[in-house]
Amino acid sequence: MIGPYGLNLLYSPPVPLVELIFVHGLRGGSRKTWSHSSDPFSYWPKEWLPKDPEFENARIYSFGYNSNWGERKDSLLGLQDFGKYLLSEMMNSPDVKERGDVSLNFLPTPQSYFFWP
């Protein structure tokens, strides 16, 4: 399963101190990239990370978009559009808060670094 599109809340602790957003790379998926197999239990950002004491105060999200460029011949959307989509999802999410005591962190795949200026 590739996974859903958009910003998806995976885990919310009682007292969030940090926000983690998992962003997949090209030809990836919001579930596929972060899973060892098709077994739902292997989706570690949702199933394993919240159980780690080091992340007990982390609110965890995934962000999905259509990254299969081979199927997107007729689409006018590019990487910047998906970045704007993520920003819009964050601004409109009731869970993402503008609080000075919560740190926002993105966890891109290693392939994503090739596209950063």
Secondary structure, DSSP 4 states (H G I P E B T S, - for coil): ----SEEEEEE--SS--EEEEEE--TT--TTTTTBSSSSGGGBHHHHTGGGSGGGTTEEEEEEE----GGG-TT----HHHHHHHHHHHHHH-SSS---TT-EEEEEE-GGGGGG--
